[in-house]
Amino acid sequence: MEPKMKLDPVQEAMLRGEAGEGVAMAMKTLVSYGEAFGAARLLPIKSAHLSGTFGALTYKAYYLILERLVKAGAKVKVKTTCNPTSGHDLNFLNRHLTFSRQEELDGRLAALGVTPNYSCVCYEGANVPEKGDVLAWAESSAVQFANSAIGARTNRNSILTDICSAITGYTPEFGYLLDENRRARLLVKLDVKKMDPPALGFLLGQRVVNQVPVIEHYPFSRIELKNMGGAMAAAGAVALFHVEGLTPEAPDLKTVCDGEPEKTITITQADLDGLRANNITPDLVVFGCPQMTYEEAKATLELFGGKRSRVPAWFCMIPADRERFIRDGLADKAAAAGITVQKLCPLAALTVQLKRKTVLTPSGKLYYYLQGANYGNAEDCLAACGV
């Protein structure tokens, strides 16, 4: 069947199998994907980022497809990074049952040529896009940061469509790749005295759902944009937000809205404070979802002031940043403070073993996804640690 999408001669040759069976499989999938969303053509991409990195026992179809691609000789054509691992080596249950296929999955991704950075924060070192770059990324928080803080262009792609884009070097042109879908429709006013970026992101995700908001000017740091965006993408389906006078596509409201916003909402201090858990004694405090950078972990460790936490705490870090943290002796200082420095995804690692444990986190993303987790701002979490 002839595709409805217009393909150039190179793409048509890929679809016919002239670049190999694996490339043909990937191209056929992308064409179907694009046509389902009304894409008129495929665009070349600068990079891909994969989200399917948890070696769960139950993902049988996924492993079969990867195996077929590997046997067909498929390789990624562009820089391709991947999400964190599952914490398969954290305990006996994870290693031998829940995530018992992690090493097999790692091997197949390596055979395809995927960079083993194992981080949801790929834009910090391993896979750094520039404004205007077209990407095919699949991790929701990374998609959010690339679109919003950097001004690159990517849809919130799925497992397998991300791999197909990596193998072909193309992605369908629809959604957030188009100018008209990047304009802000909704203005967010702030009536707050003490900002809490992850809480703000969580609330906006719930209230905005899948619209493109612009937040009135506030001097968020890069780390705050990361954590706010991660919460927004988790609690809703927001893949792009703007901040007036801060993010690349929002020099002013008129420009980013292409006129006036269609709707205005206000977030108050009471809204932010309403997410915070009260009167709980956690069994574990988890920092880092999305994963912490070196600078973020170092700054948080300094807030412990040399004291030892009265409850176990985790720092979940970008693996490369964690290695630097170890080399600089900071992991030893963290251990002395009762902090375990991890490189895993806390959601995957904790989901199957929490039982009746109480988790407190300053991550709006982890709060949304991890059943039974409680949200506290940074001060709440430090207070729970007794520092």
TORDOZA-596860 format. One record per residue (C-alpha): z, x, y; residue in one letter. Coordinates in steps of 0.001 Angstrom, whole numbers, padded with zeros to 6 digits, always signed. Example, Ala and Ser with C-alpha at 12.3 -4.5 7.8 and 13.67 -1.06 7.14 Angstrom:
residues 2
+007800+012300-004500A
+007140+013670-001060S
//
This chain:
residues 387
+000000+000000+000000M
-000962+001313+003420E
+002025+001804+005733P
+002246-000376+008840K
+003644+002587+010728M
+001120+004930+012304K
+001284+008337+010615L
-000425+011526+011710D
-002516+013540+009213P
+000398+015824+008267V
+002656+012858+007576Q
-000051+011088+005583E
-000493+014194+003438A
+003256+014275+002796M
+003174+010628+001753L
+000302+011308-000667R
+002303+014059-002340G
+000356+017055-001067E
+003615+018771-000048A
+005278+018034-003375G
+006910+015148-005188E
+010249+015544-003416G
+008689+015418+000045V
+006633+012378-000975A
+009795+010598-002149M
+011496+011359+001142A
+008517+010312+003258M
+008101+007038+001384K
+011760+006243+002016T
+011489+007080+005724L
+008406+004914+006165V
+010182+001957+004550S
+013270+002648+006650Y
+011265+002810+009866G
+009216-000288+009127E
+012393-002262+008417A
+013500-001502+011988F
+010097-001970+013600G
+009389+001706+014282A
+005811+002428+015311A
+005852+006118+014386R
+007863+009083+013159L
+009200+011760+015501L
+009879+015416+014635P
+013568+016328+014613I
+015450+019454+015650K
+018206+019071+013059S
+019883+016814+010515A
+023507+016237+009573H
+024525+014685+006256L
+027486+012407+005594S
+027330+012140+001797G
+029690+014988+000892T
+032487+013345-001110F
+032057+014141-004798G
+033374+010790-005980A
+033170+010035-009676L
+031519+006677-009003T
+028512+007839-006916Y
+026223+008067-009945K
+022984+006864-008350A
+023413+009309-005463Y
+023706+012282-007816Y
+020663+011163-009802L
+018540+010986-006651I
+019726+014410-005485L
+019018+015840-008927E
+015488+014452-008825R
+014886+015936-005373L
+016181+019334-006494V
+014038+019322-009656K
+011018+018433-007525A
+011625+021572-005462G
+012531+019777-002243A
+014089+021847+000554K
+015274+020921+004023V
+012772+021769+006776K
+015214+021836+009688V
+018754+022996+010328K
+020879+020694+008174T
+024665+020645+008157T
+027089+018432+006257C
+030379+016579+006508N
+033770+017734+005169P
+034587+017739+001490T
+036942+015261-000071S
+039997+017377-000690G
+039115+017493-004374H
+041331+020537-004900D
+044357+018990-003173L
+045941+017689-006364N
+045354+016939-010043F
+044199+013344-009501L
+041588+014266-006907N
+040241+017208-008921R
+040045+015635-012357H
+039272+012014-011576L
+038589+010623-008114T
+036504+013520-006764F
+035747+015292-010024S
+032049+015745-009162R
+032633+017624-005894Q
+031445+021014-007156E
+028361+019433-008724E
+027519+017756-005412L
+028112+020979-003479D
+025663+022746-005783G
+022927+020183-005283R
+023269+020233-001513L
+023093+024038-001610A
+019949+023855-003761A
+018331+021692-001084L
+019140+024337+001545G
+021953+022516+003333V
+024269+024697+005446T
+027764+024461+003893P
+029707+024086+007140N
+031624+021067+005767Y
+032602+019632+009123S
+032232+016299+010894C
+032251+018307+014147V
+028980+020124+013443C
+028117+020392+017148Y
+030885+022970+017613E
+029052+026031+016376G
+027138+025143+013222A
+024544+022701+014581N
+024370+022641+018368V
+021785+020321+019952P
+020647+020159+023547E
+019999+017250+025868K
+016865+015377+024832G
+016691+016780+021294D
+015736+014243+018625V
+018086+014417+015649L
+018689+012668+012330A
+022461+012675+012009W
+024596+010408+009849A
+028266+011094+010664E
+029350+008376+013089S
+031581+010543+015292S
+028969+013314+015473A
+026248+010784+016320V
+028510+009456+019052Q
+029140+012914+020537F
+025498+014015+020353A
+024246+010870+022074N
+027034+010518+024610S
+028445+013922+025549A
+025310+016015+024966I
+022498+013580+025717G
+020601+014270+022496A
+019035+011328+020654R
+019936+010113+017184T
+020495+006872+015389N
+023488+006323+013147R
+021573+007129+009991N
+022738+006443+006452S
+023358+008526+003358I
+019958+009452+001829L
+017918+008554+004921T
+019592+011601+006480D
+018454+013773+003553I
+014944+012318+003701C
+014699+013266+007372S
+016006+016757+006625A
+013377+017269+003893I
+010431+015946+005911T
+011526+017004+009393G
+010953+013498+010788Y
+012855+010342+011707T
+011574+006847+012617P
+011382+006093+016333E
+013649+003131+017021F
+017123+002355+018312G
+018763+005092+020368Y
+015618+007216+020390L
+014122+004744+022892L
+014940+004820+026612D
+015531+001084+026880E
+018271+001147+024244N
+020244+003905+025963R
+020982+002017+029168R
+024518+000792+029697A
+024953-002966+029635R
+028706-003164+030062L
+031033-001559+032622L
+034537-000578+031542V
+037121-000474+034330K
+040393+001364+033794L
+043781+000122+034973D
+045871+002859+033390V
+048496+005307+034578K
+048588+007453+031447K
+045303+007948+029638M
+045170+007855+025834D
+041539+008621+024871P
+041726+007778+021120P
+043413+004447+021889A
+040797+003704+024542L
+038046+004500+022048G
+039615+002258+019413F
+039912-000681+021815L
+036366-000258+023091L
+035019-000132+019552G
+036646-003479+018839Q
+035634-005117+022115R
+032185-003656+022680V
+031161-003685+018983V
+027567-002355+019206N
+026772-002495+022916Q
+026351+000552+025159V
+029295+000782+027587P
+029745+002924+030670V
+033329+003844+031519I
+034163+004232+035189E
+034735+007845+036165H
+037550+009672+034451Y
+037672+013461+033902P
+037805+013460+030095F
+037766+016896+028463S
+035300+017792+025709R
+038037+017350+023087I
+039006+013977+024555E
+035377+012828+024404L
+035296+013882+020737K
+038435+011989+019799N
+037646+008939+021907M
+034115+008737+020548G
+035269+009102+016955G
+037641+006160+017372A
+034990+004070+019120M
+032445+004648+016364A
+034986+003769+013667A
+036538+000647+015170A
+033116-000695+016169G
+029482+000250+015771A
+029171+002068+019084V
+026816+005037+018796A
+026456+005760+022514L
+028751+005472+025514F
+028556+006858+029034H
+031168+007995+031524V
+030219+007608+035172E
+029689+010987+036814G
+030572+012930+033651L
+028186+012425+030736T
+024561+013624+031041P
+022811+010270+031427E
+025314+008704+033827A
+025126+010437+037227P
+026001+007053+038759D
+026313+003428+037685L
+022991+002284+039096K
+021092+004954+037169T
+022808+004495+033820V
+022659+000689+034009C
+019138+000626+035457D
+020588-001673+038079G
+023813-003619+037720E
+025903-003970+034540P
+025563-007292+032751E
+029300-007556+032095K
+032567-005904+033151T
+035777-005568+031143I
+039092-003948+032068T
+041360-001872+029834I
+044990-001819+030965T
+047954+000407+030225Q
+049446-002429+028189A
+046291-002486+026061D
+046605+001222+025298L
+050337+001075+024628D
+049903-001931+022360G
+048338+000227+019641L
+051352+002508+019348R
+053645+002052+016372A
+057316+001521+017119N
+060421+002500+015201N
+058781+004135+012202I
+059808+007229+010298T
+056651+008807+008883P
+056395+010752+005654D
+053394+012650+007033L
+051897+013265+010482V
+048153+013977+010443V
+046267+015631+013307F
+042499+016115+013206G
+040097+013260+012541C
+037497+014255+013693P
+038475+017773+012672Q
+040322+019968+015162M
+038701+022897+016913T
+040457+026266+017126Y
+041440+025620+020733E
+042728+022130+019967E
+044849+023320+017038A
+046187+026285+019002K
+047177+024087+021942A
+048858+021558+019650T
+050747+024292+017798L
+052057+025628+021114E
+053570+022206+021802L
+055815+022681+018764F
+057491+025470+020751G
+058458+027482+017690G
+060402+024568+016206K
+059998+023391+012627R
+058762+019856+012106S
+061269+017574+010428R
+058457+015851+008503V
+055367+017389+006854P
+052387+017673+009186A
+048699+018431+008685W
+046183+020079+010982F
+042726+019172+009634C
+040383+021770+011128M
+036720+022737+011247I
+036523+025208+008318P
+035057+028045+010403A
+037698+027506+013082D
+040382+027375+010393R
+039287+030805+009135E
+039686+032186+012656R
+043073+030436+012906F
+044125+032233+009719I
+042769+035617+010874R
+044649+035369+014156D
+047935+034718+012381G
+048248+031195+013736L
+048182+029577+010297A
+051324+031541+009410D
+052993+030285+012585K
+051893+026770+011701A
+053352+027115+008206A
+056650+028249+009714A
+056568+025067+011794A
+056069+022915+008695G
+052349+022389+009282I
+049725+022675+006532T
+046337+023743+007904V
+043629+021887+005982Q
+039813+021973+005984K
+039267+018636+004241L
+038640+015073+005364C
+042084+013466+005580P
+040703+010004+004912L
+039143+010977+001590A
+042018+013206+000568A
+044741+010674+001303L
+043189+007334+000407T
+043925+007477-003307V
+047354+009085-003186Q
+049284+007520-000338L
+051055+004926-002471K
+053912+003838-000212R
+053950+006810+002133K
+053958+006168+005861T
+051391+008140+007859V
+051435+008577+011634L
+048359+009916+013409T
+047043+010379+016965P
+043537+009735+015592S
+042051+006339+016356G
+039447+006980+013676K
+041933+007722+010894L
+044113+004828+012048Y
+041175+002468+011580Y
+040016+003733+008194Y
+043204+004729+006362L
+045001+001703+005002Q
+048637+001757+006019G
+048246+004419+008719A
+050086+004015+012023N
+048836+005090+015437Y
+050836+007094+017922G
+049688+009035+020944N
+050151+012803+020974A
+053675+012550+022367E
+054660+009983+019733D
+053443+012257+016953C
+055246+015294+018336L
+058417+013253+018734A
+058130+012133+015107A
+057961+015814+014172C
+061140+016379+016170G
+059614+018703+018740V
//
